[in-house]
Amino acid sequence: MSYSESEVSAVDAAIGKYRNGLDNEIGAALAVVGFSAERADKEAAIRDDMIRVAHRVGASLRQIAEVSGLGRKTVSDIVAADRARA
C-alpha cells in the first residue's frame, strides 16, 4: 500500500498535535490517548444523536437508559438538549 505525500504529512501533523514534541514512548502514548479521546467524543456524539432519535420516535427514557448503559438522568439531559435546540 502506498500513501501520497499529503496523506503522510496530514498524519504526521495529527500525531505531532498530541506528542507535545516528545519523540519517545511517552509521546507515542500521548498520541494514542489523544486519538482515542477524539474517537470517544465522536462516538458519544453519535450515541447522543441516536438517543434523541429513539426518544422522538417513542422509546421511553427507561428503555433508552437500559440499552445505553446510562442513567435515566443522563438520558433525560441528552433528550432535553434536543428540546433546547428546537
PDB file of N, CA, C and O in Angstrom, chain B, residues numbered from 101:
ATOM      1  N   MET B 101       0.848  -1.169   0.000  1.00  0.00           N
ATOM      2  CA  MET B 101       0.000   0.000   0.000  1.00  0.00           C
ATOM      3  C   MET B 101       0.894   1.233   0.000  1.00  0.00           C
ATOM      4  O   MET B 101       1.891   1.284   0.721  1.00  0.00           O
ATOM      5  N   SER B 102       0.542   2.208  -0.796  1.00  0.00           N
ATOM      6  CA  SER B 102       1.334   3.432  -0.832  1.00  0.00           C
ATOM      7  C   SER B 102       0.462   4.623  -0.458  1.00  0.00           C
ATOM      8  O   SER B 102      -0.756   4.611  -0.635  1.00  0.00           O
ATOM      9  N   TYR B 103       1.112   5.631   0.056  1.00  0.00           N
ATOM     10  CA  TYR B 103       0.425   6.826   0.511  1.00  0.00           C
ATOM     11  C   TYR B 103       1.029   8.037  -0.176  1.00  0.00           C
ATOM     12  O   TYR B 103       2.220   8.067  -0.488  1.00  0.00           O
ATOM     13  N   SER B 104       0.194   9.024  -0.403  1.00  0.00           N
ATOM     14  CA  SER B 104       0.695  10.257  -1.015  1.00  0.00           C
ATOM     15  C   SER B 104       1.432  11.086   0.035  1.00  0.00           C
ATOM     16  O   SER B 104       1.276  10.883   1.239  1.00  0.00           O
ATOM     17  N   GLU B 105       2.216  12.002  -0.445  1.00  0.00           N
ATOM     18  CA  GLU B 105       2.966  12.884   0.446  1.00  0.00           C
ATOM     19  C   GLU B 105       2.015  13.691   1.341  1.00  0.00           C
ATOM     20  O   GLU B 105       2.305  13.909   2.517  1.00  0.00           O
ATOM     21  N   SER B 106       0.892  14.128   0.791  1.00  0.00           N
ATOM     22  CA  SER B 106      -0.064  14.917   1.587  1.00  0.00           C
ATOM     23  C   SER B 106      -0.720  14.059   2.668  1.00  0.00           C
ATOM     24  O   SER B 106      -0.991  14.554   3.762  1.00  0.00           O
ATOM     25  N   GLU B 107      -0.979  12.790   2.382  1.00  0.00           N
ATOM     26  CA  GLU B 107      -1.550  11.903   3.396  1.00  0.00           C
ATOM     27  C   GLU B 107      -0.572  11.684   4.547  1.00  0.00           C
ATOM     28  O   GLU B 107      -0.954  11.712   5.717  1.00  0.00           O
ATOM     29  N   VAL B 108       0.691  11.465   4.200  1.00  0.00           N
ATOM     30  CA  VAL B 108       1.718  11.262   5.219  1.00  0.00           C
ATOM     31  C   VAL B 108       1.892  12.531   6.052  1.00  0.00           C
ATOM     32  O   VAL B 108       2.023  12.458   7.274  1.00  0.00           O
ATOM     33  N   SER B 109       1.892  13.679   5.405  1.00  0.00           N
ATOM     34  CA  SER B 109       2.034  14.948   6.125  1.00  0.00           C
ATOM     35  C   SER B 109       0.868  15.181   7.077  1.00  0.00           C
ATOM     36  O   SER B 109       1.060  15.662   8.194  1.00  0.00           O
ATOM     37  N   ALA B 110      -0.342  14.839   6.637  1.00  0.00           N
ATOM     38  CA  ALA B 110      -1.527  15.023   7.487  1.00  0.00           C
ATOM     39  C   ALA B 110      -1.451  14.138   8.726  1.00  0.00           C
ATOM     40  O   ALA B 110      -1.777  14.581   9.828  1.00  0.00           O
ATOM     41  N   VAL B 111      -1.028  12.911   8.553  1.00  0.00           N
ATOM     42  CA  VAL B 111      -0.902  12.004   9.695  1.00  0.00           C
ATOM     43  C   VAL B 111       0.205  12.480  10.633  1.00  0.00           C
ATOM     44  O   VAL B 111       0.043  12.468  11.853  1.00  0.00           O
ATOM     45  N   ASP B 112       1.322  12.894  10.058  1.00  0.00           N
ATOM     46  CA  ASP B 112       2.427  13.383  10.867  1.00  0.00           C
ATOM     47  C   ASP B 112       2.004  14.601  11.695  1.00  0.00           C
ATOM     48  O   ASP B 112       2.366  14.716  12.866  1.00  0.00           O
ATOM     49  N   ALA B 113       1.248  15.497  11.091  1.00  0.00           N
ATOM     50  CA  ALA B 113       0.766  16.685  11.807  1.00  0.00           C
ATOM     51  C   ALA B 113      -0.197  16.296  12.922  1.00  0.00           C
ATOM     52  O   ALA B 113      -0.153  16.861  14.015  1.00  0.00           O
ATOM     53  N   ALA B 114      -1.069  15.324  12.639  1.00  0.00           N
ATOM     54  CA  ALA B 114      -2.034  14.881  13.649  1.00  0.00           C
ATOM     55  C   ALA B 114      -1.312  14.243  14.837  1.00  0.00           C
ATOM     56  O   ALA B 114      -1.666  14.490  15.990  1.00  0.00           O
ATOM     57  N   ILE B 115      -0.315  13.435  14.555  1.00  0.00           N
ATOM     58  CA  ILE B 115       0.450  12.806  15.634  1.00  0.00           C
ATOM     59  C   ILE B 115       1.198  13.864  16.433  1.00  0.00           C
ATOM     60  O   ILE B 115       1.235  13.815  17.663  1.00  0.00           O
ATOM     61  N   GLY B 116       1.790  14.815  15.731  1.00  0.00           N
ATOM     62  CA  GLY B 116       2.533  15.883  16.400  1.00  0.00           C
ATOM     63  C   GLY B 116       1.669  16.702  17.341  1.00  0.00           C
ATOM     64  O   GLY B 116       2.149  17.209  18.354  1.00  0.00           O
ATOM     65  N   LYS B 117       0.408  16.829  17.007  1.00  0.00           N
ATOM     66  CA  LYS B 117      -0.539  17.589  17.832  1.00  0.00           C
ATOM     67  C   LYS B 117      -0.600  17.035  19.254  1.00  0.00           C
ATOM     68  O   LYS B 117      -0.757  17.794  20.211  1.00  0.00           O
ATOM     69  N   TYR B 118      -0.478  15.730  19.392  1.00  0.00           N
ATOM     70  CA  TYR B 118      -0.600  15.091  20.701  1.00  0.00           C
ATOM     71  C   TYR B 118       0.730  14.757  21.355  1.00  0.00           C
ATOM     72  O   TYR B 118       0.795  14.631  22.578  1.00  0.00           O
ATOM     73  N   ARG B 119       1.784  14.611  20.579  1.00  0.00           N
ATOM     74  CA  ARG B 119       3.074  14.191  21.131  1.00  0.00           C
ATOM     75  C   ARG B 119       3.745  15.257  21.985  1.00  0.00           C
ATOM     76  O   ARG B 119       4.624  14.932  22.784  1.00  0.00           O
ATOM     77  N   ASN B 120       3.367  16.490  21.843  1.00  0.00           N
ATOM     78  CA  ASN B 120       3.972  17.586  22.611  1.00  0.00           C
ATOM     79  C   ASN B 120       5.493  17.632  22.445  1.00  0.00           C
ATOM     80  O   ASN B 120       6.217  17.936  23.393  1.00  0.00           O
ATOM     81  N   GLY B 121       5.966  17.330  21.246  1.00  0.00           N
ATOM     82  CA  GLY B 121       7.398  17.396  20.976  1.00  0.00           C
ATOM     83  C   GLY B 121       8.195  16.227  21.516  1.00  0.00           C
ATOM     84  O   GLY B 121       9.422  16.221  21.417  1.00  0.00           O
ATOM     85  N   LEU B 122       7.532  15.243  22.080  1.00  0.00           N
ATOM     86  CA  LEU B 122       8.226  14.088  22.651  1.00  0.00           C
ATOM     87  C   LEU B 122       8.326  12.970  21.610  1.00  0.00           C
ATOM     88  O   LEU B 122       7.307  12.475  21.127  1.00  0.00           O
ATOM     89  N   ASP B 123       9.541  12.578  21.269  1.00  0.00           N
ATOM     90  CA  ASP B 123       9.751  11.528  20.270  1.00  0.00           C
ATOM     91  C   ASP B 123      10.148  10.215  20.931  1.00  0.00           C
ATOM     92  O   ASP B 123      11.028   9.506  20.443  1.00  0.00           O
ATOM     93  N   ASN B 124       9.503   9.900  22.030  1.00  0.00           N
ATOM     94  CA  ASN B 124       9.796   8.657  22.745  1.00  0.00           C
ATOM     95  C   ASN B 124       8.490   7.933  23.043  1.00  0.00           C
ATOM     96  O   ASN B 124       7.453   8.251  22.462  1.00  0.00           O
ATOM     97  N   GLU B 125       8.540   6.965  23.943  1.00  0.00           N
ATOM     98  CA  GLU B 125       7.337   6.190  24.279  1.00  0.00           C
ATOM     99  C   GLU B 125       6.248   7.062  24.884  1.00  0.00           C
ATOM    100  O   GLU B 125       5.063   6.812  24.664  1.00  0.00           O
ATOM    101  N   ILE B 126       6.626   8.061  25.626  1.00  0.00           N
ATOM    102  CA  ILE B 126       5.630   8.963  26.222  1.00  0.00           C
ATOM    103  C   ILE B 126       4.871   9.687  25.110  1.00  0.00           C
ATOM    104  O   ILE B 126       3.643   9.771  25.145  1.00  0.00           O
ATOM    105  N   GLY B 127       5.600  10.206  24.129  1.00  0.00           N
ATOM    106  CA  GLY B 127       4.959  10.883  23.005  1.00  0.00           C
ATOM    107  C   GLY B 127       4.033   9.958  22.236  1.00  0.00           C
ATOM    108  O   GLY B 127       2.935  10.357  21.849  1.00  0.00           O
ATOM    109  N   ALA B 128       4.471   8.721  22.013  1.00  0.00           N
ATOM    110  CA  ALA B 128       3.626   7.752  21.313  1.00  0.00           C
ATOM    111  C   ALA B 128       2.371   7.452  22.120  1.00  0.00           C
ATOM    112  O   ALA B 128       1.274   7.379  21.567  1.00  0.00           O
ATOM    113  N   ALA B 129       2.535   7.277  23.432  1.00  0.00           N
ATOM    114  CA  ALA B 129       1.372   7.007  24.287  1.00  0.00           C
ATOM    115  C   ALA B 129       0.414   8.186  24.286  1.00  0.00           C
ATOM    116  O   ALA B 129      -0.802   7.998  24.242  1.00  0.00           O
ATOM    117  N   LEU B 130       0.952   9.402  24.335  1.00  0.00           N
ATOM    118  CA  LEU B 130       0.093  10.586  24.296  1.00  0.00           C
ATOM    119  C   LEU B 130      -0.676  10.675  22.979  1.00  0.00           C
ATOM    120  O   LEU B 130      -1.841  11.071  22.966  1.00  0.00           O
ATOM    121  N   ALA B 131      -0.036  10.312  21.887  1.00  0.00           N
ATOM    122  CA  ALA B 131      -0.714  10.326  20.589  1.00  0.00           C
ATOM    123  C   ALA B 131      -1.875   9.342  20.582  1.00  0.00           C
ATOM    124  O   ALA B 131      -2.958   9.665  20.094  1.00  0.00           O
ATOM    125  N   VAL B 132      -1.659   8.151  21.116  1.00  0.00           N
ATOM    126  CA  VAL B 132      -2.734   7.147  21.169  1.00  0.00           C
ATOM    127  C   VAL B 132      -3.873   7.637  22.056  1.00  0.00           C
ATOM    128  O   VAL B 132      -5.044   7.501  21.702  1.00  0.00           O
ATOM    129  N   VAL B 133      -3.531   8.201  23.194  1.00  0.00           N
ATOM    130  CA  VAL B 133      -4.567   8.736  24.096  1.00  0.00           C
ATOM    131  C   VAL B 133      -5.359   9.841  23.403  1.00  0.00           C
ATOM    132  O   VAL B 133      -6.586   9.876  23.491  1.00  0.00           O
ATOM    133  N   GLY B 134      -4.665  10.736  22.718  1.00  0.00           N
ATOM    134  CA  GLY B 134      -5.348  11.827  22.019  1.00  0.00           C
ATOM    135  C   GLY B 134      -6.292  11.335  20.933  1.00  0.00           C
ATOM    136  O   GLY B 134      -7.429  11.796  20.829  1.00  0.00           O
ATOM    137  N   PHE B 135      -5.807  10.389  20.120  1.00  0.00           N
ATOM    138  CA  PHE B 135      -6.666   9.847  19.065  1.00  0.00           C
ATOM    139  C   PHE B 135      -7.851   9.082  19.657  1.00  0.00           C
ATOM    140  O   PHE B 135      -8.961   9.146  19.130  1.00  0.00           O
ATOM    141  N   SER B 136      -7.614   8.364  20.745  1.00  0.00           N
ATOM    142  CA  SER B 136      -8.706   7.629  21.399  1.00  0.00           C
ATOM    143  C   SER B 136      -9.758   8.584  21.954  1.00  0.00           C
ATOM    144  O   SER B 136     -10.956   8.313  21.871  1.00  0.00           O
ATOM    145  N   ALA B 137      -9.307   9.697  22.516  1.00  0.00           N
ATOM    146  CA  ALA B 137     -10.247  10.690  23.048  1.00  0.00           C
ATOM    147  C   ALA B 137     -11.080  11.307  21.934  1.00  0.00           C
ATOM    148  O   ALA B 137     -12.279  11.529  22.102  1.00  0.00           O
ATOM    149  N   GLU B 138     -10.444  11.588  20.787  1.00  0.00           N
ATOM    150  CA  GLU B 138     -11.200  12.115  19.645  1.00  0.00           C
ATOM    151  C   GLU B 138     -12.268  11.123  19.210  1.00  0.00           C
ATOM    152  O   GLU B 138     -13.413  11.499  18.960  1.00  0.00           O
ATOM    153  N   ARG B 139     -11.885   9.858  19.122  1.00  0.00           N
ATOM    154  CA  ARG B 139     -12.832   8.833  18.688  1.00  0.00           C
ATOM    155  C   ARG B 139     -13.971   8.679  19.697  1.00  0.00           C
ATOM    156  O   ARG B 139     -15.132   8.548  19.311  1.00  0.00           O
ATOM    157  N   ALA B 140     -13.639   8.696  20.979  1.00  0.00           N
ATOM    158  CA  ALA B 140     -14.671   8.573  22.014  1.00  0.00           C
ATOM    159  C   ALA B 140     -15.653   9.734  21.937  1.00  0.00           C
ATOM    160  O   ALA B 140     -16.857   9.536  22.097  1.00  0.00           O
ATOM    161  N   ASP B 141     -15.157  10.938  21.695  1.00  0.00           N
ATOM    162  CA  ASP B 141     -16.036  12.105  21.554  1.00  0.00           C
ATOM    163  C   ASP B 141     -16.987  11.938  20.379  1.00  0.00           C
ATOM    164  O   ASP B 141     -18.176  12.241  20.486  1.00  0.00           O
ATOM    165  N   LYS B 142     -16.461  11.455  19.254  1.00  0.00           N
ATOM    166  CA  LYS B 142     -17.298  11.245  18.071  1.00  0.00           C
ATOM    167  C   LYS B 142     -18.350  10.177  18.332  1.00  0.00           C
ATOM    168  O   LYS B 142     -19.512  10.336  17.958  1.00  0.00           O
ATOM    169  N   GLU B 143     -17.935   9.080  18.981  1.00  0.00           N
ATOM    170  CA  GLU B 143     -18.884   8.003  19.289  1.00  0.00           C
ATOM    171  C   GLU B 143     -19.967   8.478  20.248  1.00  0.00           C
ATOM    172  O   GLU B 143     -21.133   8.116  20.086  1.00  0.00           O
ATOM    173  N   ALA B 144     -19.604   9.277  21.238  1.00  0.00           N
ATOM    174  CA  ALA B 144     -20.591   9.797  22.192  1.00  0.00           C
ATOM    175  C   ALA B 144     -21.578  10.724  21.489  1.00  0.00           C
ATOM    176  O   ALA B 144     -22.769  10.713  21.802  1.00  0.00           O
ATOM    177  N   ALA B 145     -21.096  11.524  20.546  1.00  0.00           N
ATOM    178  CA  ALA B 145     -21.989  12.411  19.797  1.00  0.00           C
ATOM    179  C   ALA B 145     -22.977  11.609  18.967  1.00  0.00           C
ATOM    180  O   ALA B 145     -24.157  11.953  18.891  1.00  0.00           O
ATOM    181  N   ILE B 146     -22.495  10.541  18.345  1.00  0.00           N
ATOM    182  CA  ILE B 146     -23.387   9.670  17.560  1.00  0.00           C
ATOM    183  C   ILE B 146     -24.408   9.017  18.482  1.00  0.00           C
ATOM    184  O   ILE B 146     -25.598   8.983  18.168  1.00  0.00           O
ATOM    185  N   ARG B 147     -23.946   8.496  19.627  1.00  0.00           N
ATOM    186  CA  ARG B 147     -24.853   7.872  20.596  1.00  0.00           C
ATOM    187  C   ARG B 147     -25.924   8.860  21.044  1.00  0.00           C
ATOM    188  O   ARG B 147     -27.106   8.518  21.078  1.00  0.00           O
ATOM    189  N   ASP B 148     -25.522  10.076  21.386  1.00  0.00           N
ATOM    190  CA  ASP B 148     -26.478  11.074  21.849  1.00  0.00           C
ATOM    191  C   ASP B 148     -27.499  11.412  20.766  1.00  0.00           C
ATOM    192  O   ASP B 148     -28.683  11.572  21.060  1.00  0.00           O
ATOM    193  N   ASP B 149     -27.052  11.520  19.523  1.00  0.00           N
ATOM    194  CA  ASP B 149     -27.982  11.774  18.419  1.00  0.00           C
ATOM    195  C   ASP B 149     -28.994  10.638  18.299  1.00  0.00           C
ATOM    196  O   ASP B 149     -30.184  10.881  18.100  1.00  0.00           O
ATOM    197  N   MET B 150     -28.524   9.402  18.419  1.00  0.00           N
ATOM    198  CA  MET B 150     -29.429   8.258  18.295  1.00  0.00           C
ATOM    199  C   MET B 150     -30.367   8.150  19.495  1.00  0.00           C
ATOM    200  O   MET B 150     -31.495   7.677  19.356  1.00  0.00           O
ATOM    201  N   ILE B 151     -29.915   8.583  20.668  1.00  0.00           N
ATOM    202  CA  ILE B 151     -30.801   8.636  21.836  1.00  0.00           C
ATOM    203  C   ILE B 151     -31.945   9.603  21.562  1.00  0.00           C
ATOM    204  O   ILE B 151     -33.100   9.306  21.866  1.00  0.00           O
ATOM    205  N   ARG B 152     -31.628  10.755  20.992  1.00  0.00           N
ATOM    206  CA  ARG B 152     -32.676  11.739  20.674  1.00  0.00           C
ATOM    207  C   ARG B 152     -33.651  11.190  19.637  1.00  0.00           C
ATOM    208  O   ARG B 152     -34.861  11.381  19.752  1.00  0.00           O
ATOM    209  N   VAL B 153     -33.127  10.519  18.642  1.00  0.00           N
ATOM    210  CA  VAL B 153     -33.989   9.924  17.613  1.00  0.00           C
ATOM    211  C   VAL B 153     -34.893   8.876  18.246  1.00  0.00           C
ATOM    212  O   VAL B 153     -36.101   8.870  18.010  1.00  0.00           O
ATOM    213  N   ALA B 154     -34.312   7.989  19.048  1.00  0.00           N
ATOM    214  CA  ALA B 154     -35.108   6.936  19.684  1.00  0.00           C
ATOM    215  C   ALA B 154     -36.229   7.523  20.533  1.00  0.00           C
ATOM    216  O   ALA B 154     -37.351   7.017  20.527  1.00  0.00           O
ATOM    217  N   HIS B 155     -35.924   8.588  21.258  1.00  0.00           N
ATOM    218  CA  HIS B 155     -36.946   9.208  22.100  1.00  0.00           C
ATOM    219  C   HIS B 155     -38.023   9.875  21.253  1.00  0.00           C
ATOM    220  O   HIS B 155     -39.211   9.772  21.558  1.00  0.00           O
ATOM    221  N   ARG B 156     -37.604  10.561  20.185  1.00  0.00           N
ATOM    222  CA  ARG B 156     -38.589  11.214  19.309  1.00  0.00           C
ATOM    223  C   ARG B 156     -39.566  10.229  18.691  1.00  0.00           C
ATOM    224  O   ARG B 156     -40.733  10.561  18.486  1.00  0.00           O
ATOM    225  N   VAL B 157     -39.103   9.013  18.390  1.00  0.00           N
ATOM    226  CA  VAL B 157     -39.982   8.045  17.742  1.00  0.00           C
ATOM    227  C   VAL B 157     -40.721   7.160  18.739  1.00  0.00           C
ATOM    228  O   VAL B 157     -41.434   6.239  18.342  1.00  0.00           O
ATOM    229  N   GLY B 158     -40.552   7.439  20.049  1.00  0.00           N
ATOM    230  CA  GLY B 158     -41.401   6.784  21.030  1.00  0.00           C
ATOM    231  C   GLY B 158     -40.743   5.925  22.087  1.00  0.00           C
ATOM    232  O   GLY B 158     -41.443   5.402  22.954  1.00  0.00           O
ATOM    233  N   ALA B 159     -39.448   5.756  22.061  1.00  0.00           N
ATOM    234  CA  ALA B 159     -38.791   4.965  23.110  1.00  0.00           C
ATOM    235  C   ALA B 159     -38.846   5.732  24.423  1.00  0.00           C
ATOM    236  O   ALA B 159     -38.705   6.954  24.448  1.00  0.00           O
ATOM    237  N   SER B 160     -39.050   5.005  25.508  1.00  0.00           N
ATOM    238  CA  SER B 160     -39.098   5.655  26.820  1.00  0.00           C
ATOM    239  C   SER B 160     -37.674   5.914  27.318  1.00  0.00           C
ATOM    240  O   SER B 160     -36.711   5.297  26.863  1.00  0.00           O
ATOM    241  N   LEU B 161     -37.576   6.844  28.260  1.00  0.00           N
ATOM    242  CA  LEU B 161     -36.278   7.130  28.872  1.00  0.00           C
ATOM    243  C   LEU B 161     -35.717   5.874  29.538  1.00  0.00           C
ATOM    244  O   LEU B 161     -34.511   5.634  29.491  1.00  0.00           O
ATOM    245  N   ARG B 162     -36.573   5.083  30.149  1.00  0.00           N
ATOM    246  CA  ARG B 162     -36.153   3.842  30.800  1.00  0.00           C
ATOM    247  C   ARG B 162     -35.562   2.879  29.789  1.00  0.00           C
ATOM    248  O   ARG B 162     -34.496   2.308  30.023  1.00  0.00           O
ATOM    249  N   GLN B 163     -36.250   2.689  28.654  1.00  0.00           N
ATOM    250  CA  GLN B 163     -35.744   1.785  27.614  1.00  0.00           C
ATOM    251  C   GLN B 163     -34.374   2.238  27.107  1.00  0.00           C
ATOM    252  O   GLN B 163     -33.455   1.433  26.956  1.00  0.00           O
ATOM    253  N   ILE B 164     -34.260   3.519  26.853  1.00  0.00           N
ATOM    254  CA  ILE B 164     -33.002   4.062  26.330  1.00  0.00           C
ATOM    255  C   ILE B 164     -31.884   3.906  27.365  1.00  0.00           C
ATOM    256  O   ILE B 164     -30.760   3.542  27.023  1.00  0.00           O
ATOM    257  N   ALA B 165     -32.203   4.184  28.631  1.00  0.00           N
ATOM    258  CA  ALA B 165     -31.199   4.051  29.691  1.00  0.00           C
ATOM    259  C   ALA B 165     -30.710   2.615  29.792  1.00  0.00           C
ATOM    260  O   ALA B 165     -29.514   2.378  29.961  1.00  0.00           O
ATOM    261  N   GLU B 166     -31.623   1.656  29.690  1.00  0.00           N
ATOM    262  CA  GLU B 166     -31.249   0.246  29.784  1.00  0.00           C
ATOM    263  C   GLU B 166     -30.302  -0.173  28.670  1.00  0.00           C
ATOM    264  O   GLU B 166     -29.286  -0.820  28.927  1.00  0.00           O
ATOM    265  N   VAL B 167     -30.627   0.191  27.439  1.00  0.00           N
ATOM    266  CA  VAL B 167     -29.793  -0.274  26.327  1.00  0.00           C
ATOM    267  C   VAL B 167     -28.487   0.515  26.194  1.00  0.00           C
ATOM    268  O   VAL B 167     -27.506   0.004  25.654  1.00  0.00           O
ATOM    269  N   SER B 168     -28.474   1.742  26.679  1.00  0.00           N
ATOM    270  CA  SER B 168     -27.270   2.560  26.541  1.00  0.00           C
ATOM    271  C   SER B 168     -26.287   2.361  27.697  1.00  0.00           C
ATOM    272  O   SER B 168     -25.099   2.658  27.573  1.00  0.00           O
ATOM    273  N   GLY B 169     -26.792   1.863  28.803  1.00  0.00           N
ATOM    274  CA  GLY B 169     -25.947   1.735  29.983  1.00  0.00           C
ATOM    275  C   GLY B 169     -25.783   3.044  30.732  1.00  0.00           C
ATOM    276  O   GLY B 169     -24.966   3.147  31.647  1.00  0.00           O
ATOM    277  N   LEU B 170     -26.553   4.034  30.347  1.00  0.00           N
ATOM    278  CA  LEU B 170     -26.515   5.335  31.013  1.00  0.00           C
ATOM    279  C   LEU B 170     -27.636   5.414  32.030  1.00  0.00           C
ATOM    280  O   LEU B 170     -28.600   4.651  31.958  1.00  0.00           O
ATOM    281  N   GLY B 171     -27.517   6.324  32.970  1.00  0.00           N
ATOM    282  CA  GLY B 171     -28.587   6.545  33.930  1.00  0.00           C
ATOM    283  C   GLY B 171     -29.728   7.322  33.293  1.00  0.00           C
ATOM    284  O   GLY B 171     -29.541   8.026  32.301  1.00  0.00           O
ATOM    285  N   ARG B 172     -30.902   7.185  33.873  1.00  0.00           N
ATOM    286  CA  ARG B 172     -32.066   7.906  33.326  1.00  0.00           C
ATOM    287  C   ARG B 172     -31.865   9.409  33.336  1.00  0.00           C
ATOM    288  O   ARG B 172     -32.303  10.098  32.416  1.00  0.00           O
ATOM    289  N   LYS B 173     -31.205   9.927  34.368  1.00  0.00           N
ATOM    290  CA  LYS B 173     -30.947  11.371  34.445  1.00  0.00           C
ATOM    291  C   LYS B 173     -30.075  11.817  33.274  1.00  0.00           C
ATOM    292  O   LYS B 173     -30.332  12.857  32.668  1.00  0.00           O
ATOM    293  N   THR B 174     -29.061  11.046  32.961  1.00  0.00           N
ATOM    294  CA  THR B 174     -28.187  11.382  31.834  1.00  0.00           C
ATOM    295  C   THR B 174     -28.963  11.344  30.536  1.00  0.00           C
ATOM    296  O   THR B 174     -28.836  12.243  29.705  1.00  0.00           O
ATOM    297  N   VAL B 175     -29.767  10.307  30.356  1.00  0.00           N
ATOM    298  CA  VAL B 175     -30.583  10.201  29.142  1.00  0.00           C
ATOM    299  C   VAL B 175     -31.558  11.368  29.068  1.00  0.00           C
ATOM    300  O   VAL B 175     -31.746  11.961  28.005  1.00  0.00           O
ATOM    301  N   SER B 176     -32.170  11.690  30.184  1.00  0.00           N
ATOM    302  CA  SER B 176     -33.100  12.813  30.231  1.00  0.00           C
ATOM    303  C   SER B 176     -32.408  14.117  29.845  1.00  0.00           C
ATOM    304  O   SER B 176     -32.978  14.932  29.121  1.00  0.00           O
ATOM    305  N   ASP B 177     -31.188  14.315  30.323  1.00  0.00           N
ATOM    306  CA  ASP B 177     -30.425  15.523  29.978  1.00  0.00           C
ATOM    307  C   ASP B 177     -30.105  15.568  28.480  1.00  0.00           C
ATOM    308  O   ASP B 177     -30.169  16.629  27.860  1.00  0.00           O
ATOM    309  N   ILE B 178     -29.766  14.423  27.909  1.00  0.00           N
ATOM    310  CA  ILE B 178     -29.459  14.358  26.473  1.00  0.00           C
ATOM    311  C   ILE B 178     -30.706  14.693  25.658  1.00  0.00           C
ATOM    312  O   ILE B 178     -30.639  15.456  24.694  1.00  0.00           O
ATOM    313  N   VAL B 179     -31.829  14.127  26.046  1.00  0.00           N
ATOM    314  CA  VAL B 179     -33.092  14.402  25.346  1.00  0.00           C
ATOM    315  C   VAL B 179     -33.488  15.863  25.520  1.00  0.00           C
ATOM    316  O   VAL B 179     -33.967  16.495  24.579  1.00  0.00           O
ATOM    317  N   ALA B 180     -33.292  16.396  26.713  1.00  0.00           N
ATOM    318  CA  ALA B 180     -33.637  17.809  26.960  1.00  0.00           C
ATOM    319  C   ALA B 180     -32.792  18.741  26.120  1.00  0.00           C
ATOM    320  O   ALA B 180     -33.267  19.804  25.720  1.00  0.00           O
ATOM    321  N   ALA B 181     -31.557  18.375  25.841  1.00  0.00           N
ATOM    322  CA  ALA B 181     -30.697  19.200  24.988  1.00  0.00           C
ATOM    323  C   ALA B 181     -31.289  19.307  23.590  1.00  0.00           C
ATOM    324  O   ALA B 181     -31.106  20.318  22.912  1.00  0.00           O
ATOM    325  N   ASP B 182     -31.995  18.273  23.158  1.00  0.00           N
ATOM    326  CA  ASP B 182     -32.660  18.295  21.854  1.00  0.00           C
ATOM    327  C   ASP B 182     -33.777  19.330  21.863  1.00  0.00           C
ATOM    328  O   ASP B 182     -33.966  20.064  20.893  1.00  0.00           O
ATOM    329  N   ARG B 183     -34.501  19.380  22.947  1.00  0.00           N
ATOM    330  CA  ARG B 183     -35.612  20.353  23.054  1.00  0.00           C
ATOM    331  C   ARG B 183     -35.067  21.782  23.112  1.00  0.00           C
ATOM    332  O   ARG B 183     -35.677  22.708  22.577  1.00  0.00           O
ATOM    333  N   ALA B 184     -33.936  21.950  23.753  1.00  0.00           N
ATOM    334  CA  ALA B 184     -33.341  23.282  23.894  1.00  0.00           C
ATOM    335  C   ALA B 184     -32.882  23.828  22.547  1.00  0.00           C
ATOM    336  O   ALA B 184     -32.889  25.040  22.328  1.00  0.00           O
ATOM    337  N   ARG B 185     -32.483  22.934  21.647  1.00  0.00           N
ATOM    338  CA  ARG B 185     -32.043  23.357  20.308  1.00  0.00           C
ATOM    339  C   ARG B 185     -33.221  23.725  19.415  1.00  0.00           C
ATOM    340  O   ARG B 185     -33.078  24.513  18.480  1.00  0.00           O
ATOM    341  N   ALA B 186     -34.378  23.154  19.705  1.00  0.00           N
ATOM    342  CA  ALA B 186     -35.570  23.372  18.839  1.00  0.00           C
ATOM    343  C   ALA B 186     -36.156  24.750  19.006  1.00  0.00           C
ATOM    344  O   ALA B 186     -37.147  25.083  18.356  1.00  0.00           O
TER     345      ALA B 186
END
